Amino acid sequence: MIQSVAFIGLGAMGYRMAAHLPKHFNDVYVWNRNSEKAKQHASEFGTQAVDLQQAVQADIIFSCLPTSQDVDGILAQVSPKKGSIWIDCTSGVPDTAKTQADYLAKQGVYFLDAPVSGQTIGAENATLTFMVGGDAAAFQRALPAMQAMGSLIKLVGSSGAGFAVKAINNMMMAVHLCAAAEGFTTLKAHGVDLNEALACINASSGKSGVTETALPQRILNREFPLTFALPLLAKDTGIAVDLIRDARLSAPVIGLTQSLIQAANALAEPNSDFSTAVKLYESWSNITLK
C-alpha cells in the first residue's frame, strides 16, 4: 500500500503532474532545483516542499527531468528508501534505463522508465499516456500512483522499453511534422486555402496528431506556444536513430527526418516549441504557413 509519493522536477510537465497527487495520497513531497518553485507548488496544491534526501524516502519516487544525464546526477546524490519504486518520466535513453535499474536494484529499489505523452494539456487534465519499462510486479504496485496522472498506462517491456517507445513515438511525430510542412507548403504555393484543406485532410487518410492539433493550434494561427521544446524533440529523434543503428536496421525516412529536425533546431531561437520546425521550410520556400 502506497503511503507516500515524491515528485522530483517541477518543470512544465512535472509541475502539473504533481498537482494531482494530493488528491489521492496523504503525503506528497516535491523537490525542484529552484526551491522557491517547490514552495510555490506546496502552497498552491497542498504538497510538501522538502530537501532531496527526504524526497527519496517516499514509497514511490517520480522524476521528470530534461535528460537521463540529469537523472544520473540526482541518483548520485541520494540513498532512496529500500523497497521503494523510482519512476522516471524523463524522455530518456533506453540503455541508461538499464544501467539505472541495475544501480538502484543494488540498493533494494525498483526502477521503472515511464515517459509520458500528452503534453501540458494532458498533464493538466491527468490524461497522460504512460509507456513503462521494468519489473512487472513493481509496475503493478506503482500503478495507482501513475493512474493519478494518466488515463492510459501500459507496461511495454523490460527496462528501457518505455524510453524506446517514447523515442519512436516522438520520431514518428517528427516525420508527420515534416510531411505536413512540405505538404501544406505545396498547397499554399498552389493557392489553396490551408484551413479548408486541413478540414478535408483531418476527415481523410492523411490526418495525424500533427494535422489535428499542431497545425490548427500552433502553426496556422502563428502562436507556437511553448509546451514541448524543439531541443527536446531533437534529443528524442537522436535517441530513435541510435536505437535503429543499434539494431542494424535501415530507416531512410527516419534518418532524413532526424537531420531536418537537427537543422531546424540549430536555426531556431532557444527553447522554441517543436512546431517551429516548420520555419525551416518557410525559410527555404519564402512561404508562410497561415
Stockholm file with secondary structure:
# STOCKHOLM 1.0

chainA/1-290         MIQSVAFIGLGAMGYRMAAHLPKHFNDVYVWNRNSEKAKQHASEFGTQAVDLQQAVQADIIFSCLPTSQDVDGILAQVSPKKGSIWIDCTSGVPDTAKTQADYLAKQGVYFLDAPVSGQTIGAENATLTFMVGGDAAAFQRALPAMQAMGSLIKLVGSSGAGFAVKAINNMMMAVHLCAAAEGFTTLKAHGVDLNEALACINASSGKSGVTETALPQRILNREFPLTFALPLLAKDTGIAVDLIRDARLSAPVIGLTQSLIQAANALAEPNSDFSTAVKLYESWSNITLK
#=GR chainA/1-290 SS CCCEEEEECCSTTHHHHHTTGGGTCSEEEEECSSHHHHHHHHHHHSCEECCHHHHTTSSEEEECCSCHHHHHHHHTTCCCCTTCEEEECSCCCHHHHHHHHHHHHTTTCEEEECCEESHHHHHHHTCEEEEEESCHHHHHHHHHHHHTTEEEEEEEESTTHHHHHHHHHHHHHHHHHHHHHHHHHHHHHTTCCHHHHHHHHTTSTTCCHIIIIIIIIIITTTCCCCSSBHHHHHHHHHHHHHHHHHTTCCCHHHHHHHHHHHHHHHHSCTTCBGGGGHHHHHHHHCCCCC
#=GC SS_cons         CCCEEEEECCSTTHHHHHTTGGGTCSEEEEECSSHHHHHHHHHHHSCEECCHHHHTTSSEEEECCSCHHHHHHHHTTCCCCTTCEEEECSCCCHHHHHHHHHHHHTTTCEEEECCEESHHHHHHHTCEEEEEESCHHHHHHHHHHHHTTEEEEEEEESTTHHHHHHHHHHHHHHHHHHHHHHHHHHHHHTTCCHHHHHHHHTTSTTCCHIIIIIIIIIITTTCCCCSSBHHHHHHHHHHHHHHHHHTTCCCHHHHHHHHHHHHHHHHSCTTCBGGGGHHHHHHHHCCCCC
//
